[in-house]
Every structure is written in structure tokens, then in C-alpha cells.
Amino acid sequence: GDILENYSRTDGVWILTRNKQFYETNNEKECAEKCEAERNFNCRAFLFTRKKLQCLTLAENAKMTVTFSSTDAVLYEKKIYLAQCRRGIGKDYRGMEAKTRKGIPCQKWAEKTPHKPNYTPEKYPDAELDENYCRNPDSDPNGPWCYTTDPATRFDYCNIPECEDQVTHTEEGECMWCNGEDYRGEVSRTESGLQCQRWDAQEPHMHAFTTKHFPDKDLKMNYCRNPDGELRPWCFTTSPTKRWEYCNIPSCTTTHPQTSGLGSQCLSGKGEDYRGRIAITESGTACQHWNTQFPHKHGWIPNRYPCRGLEENYCRNPDGEKRPWCYTVNSRIRWEYCAIPHCDGTVQGTTGMSNAPVQVPLSEECYRGTGQSYRGTTSVTVSGKKCQAWNSMFPHRHEKTPDKFPNADLRHNYCRNPDGDSSPWCFTTDPDTTWEYCNLKRCDD
């Protein structure tokens, strides 16, 4: 699986730590590999700066030190160290609970008073007997424990809930089909055990996922949901240092009604339910197969999105675009819309049709200065990648949203310069490329 699945990601955060190592890497995955292989200390997290490609492996995570805002940084923390619950007897529990079930503070594992320990960091290096955190180095069936600071009580167990208790049983409504876009259950904790923030609240995290903007996504209470086409339901957390996390919701065992139907053979609305077999773009270019990564790398992998109809190389609309599209077999053209017959008899997307919503970047084809005033409609990067919409969090989560930058005109997926960079740029729809400058020239050039 993806090595980053073992980490929890937070955008725009930097943490202050003395124990760190710098590495040169090209992307987050390579940085994660450095963290896994770190031998100078126990790597609990890493920082990656997307523009400078800096990689810092860290001995501490956000729970252990001070955090502050850093626009370009992404913090990845190992989920195992964030867990506030235990699985089974808690042999692999690495949370930071440090008191017994009776509230007595734990003694540090490396200290010899008030109790001389049998289990020490030197004797059991793989048990990670850090500080005075509850652990289970001897596989005690009653779960994690610690030596106590009470001279009259040598050791006691810790009150750590089981992770399984935080997911409701797989019954109707409490399991998910596909990627959980239509999940309407009441799970309200993340996979590491954090409580979810209410969708109608803006504390501790400001966001645009409100009922007003997403009226059909059932953003009630603080229940886990998937309003933006993520891999599975998620929520913002009540922890100030953890913006969001996925939720641990089991998959349903029955077949989803959506997958059993034939789907539409013509275009209605945006064509998200189109399941026809057209596999050529409106310019006549053949479509690339969805299950291949050549000539274009992408994240729309069929087995990750089982209900989007990503079969063969047929035109589809998995991401809520204007109409069905596909990646092309032309290495110079990453993607194009397809000309699909409309259900009312017309063809949307053919040249000359007045109703064709084709994006035409005519208003401004150049930018002045650093391009902060650029308001054109170009949405392609210098390498030909399609831009991600500013109000979307897929495939890249970010802080450059229209509500946070109201004067930057962050409409659709048009190239912009909200942060005063050297020229207009955008996040890309390529999961392996977070952002790139746009294919634009300065007006005086």
C-alpha cells in the first residue's frame, strides 16, 4: 500500500523541534521513506515543503511540541503515535496517556524511584518505553500499564478505550459503499480516536464545508462525511494541531445499487452518471485507459473509486467537471472533454455549438508584474497539467481557498497568484505534483 497511509497529514503547519535531520527528496513519499529508515532517533513525523522540496525527519510530533503556521509546509505524523485508543491488548499502543485508571501519574520508564523497574528502555528497545507513557511491553492481557509515582502502588493499568468501540457495527447506514460519498451514519471519531469538529463550527478549524455550500452532502452534527470525493469519509478534528483525518468506517458487504445499474448512455447534467462507451475526445484524440499511468500519471485508479465507472478508456466525469472527459494518449495533451450526445438530442462539446461550455482563455493571455492582478481563464500548467479547482481538496488539500483569499478571485481552476509568488500558479490534478507555475507569459515579454 501507499506508505503515506501510515501518516496523518496537516497542511500549513510547522513544528519546533531540536531533534531533526535534513534530507533532499523529490516528494512526500521519499521523505516518508527517510522517516521509516531514520536511525538517529525514533522518527514520529516529518515536514515537507512543497516548493523548496525540503524534507525534515522529526523525533517529535505536534502533541509534543509547539506548532506555528507555515504556508508552504506539510506536516506528516505517524498515526500510531497519535492514537488515543488501543487495538486488542494494546501491544502496539504508542499514544501519550501518562496516568493510571485511578488518575495517578506514571513513573518514567528510565527512572528507578519510587519503583525499581523490570522493564526499561535499554532492556526492551522495541517497546518504545518513552517518557512515562502507558505501554504494554509484556503483552499483559489487561492492556497498557505503567509504574506509578505512588510508593504504595508499584504499577496499575491505564484507562485507554479500544479502537473498535469507536466504530458502530456494520449495519444499514453504519457501513459505506464505494468511497462513502453517500455514507449517512453517525460515526464521529477519526481513525486515531480524535473527536470530530461540528460542520457548522469554524473552531478550531475554519473551512468552507457548510450546509450552505454543500446542501446535499448531509453535513450534520459532527458526523464523518465525504463531501469532496476523497477516498473515504473524513472530518475536521477538535484538535487544534490536526486539521482533518479519515474515519474508520467498514465497507458494506452487499452490492451498492449504483454499481448494479447500467447508468446513462447519454449526457444529462454534468454527465456524472454517464456509462457509455465513447472513448475519444472532442478533438478526435483517443483516450488513455484509466488503469494505466502512461503517458499521463493520475490518481483516478479504478479499484480506488469502484463506483465512478472507470472502465477501459471510456469518457467519464469522476470529479464533477463540466462534462465527461478523459486523459489522452497524446503525451502533449494531458486531458480533454469528450463530445457526448445529450439526452435531449443535441451533442455537447462539438465545435460551433452555442451551448458548449468550453473554457476559452481569451480575456488575458499574459500577466503583469508577478501576476497578482491576473484574472484570465488559463488553467494549464507549464508542463501541461490540468489545474485543480481552488475550492476542491482533491487530490491536494490546501489553505488557498476562496473564502480565505476573497480578493484573489480564486474561481474555478483558473491560474492565480494569491500568495505573492513570482507568477500565477495552481495546484494540479496530478497526485504526484502538488503545484506548478502556469503556462503564461509576462505581457512585456
Buried (B, 14 or more C-beta within 10 A) or exposed (E): EEBBEBBBBBBBBBBEBEBBBEBEBEBBEBBBBBBEEBEEBBBBBBBBBBEEBBBBBBBBBBBBBEBEEBBBBBBBBBBBBBBBBBEBBBBBBBBBBBBBBEEBEBBBBEBEEBBEBEBBBEEBEEBBBBEBBBBBBEEBEEBBBBBBBBEEBEBBBBBBEBBEEBBBEEEEEBBBBBBBBBBBBEBBBBBBBBBBBBBEBEEBBEBBBBEEEBEEBBBEEBBBBBBBBBBBBBBBBBBEBBBBBBBBBEBBEEEBEBEEEEEBEBBEEBBBBBBBEBBBBBBEBEBBBBEBEEBBBBBBEBEEBBBBBBBEBBBBBBBEBBBBBBBBBBEEBBBBBBBBBBBEEEBBBEEEBEEBEEEEBEEBEBBEEBBBEBBBBBBBBEEBBBBBBBBBBBBBBBBBBBEBBEEBBBEEBBBBBBEEBEBBBBBBBBBBBBBBBBBBEEEEE
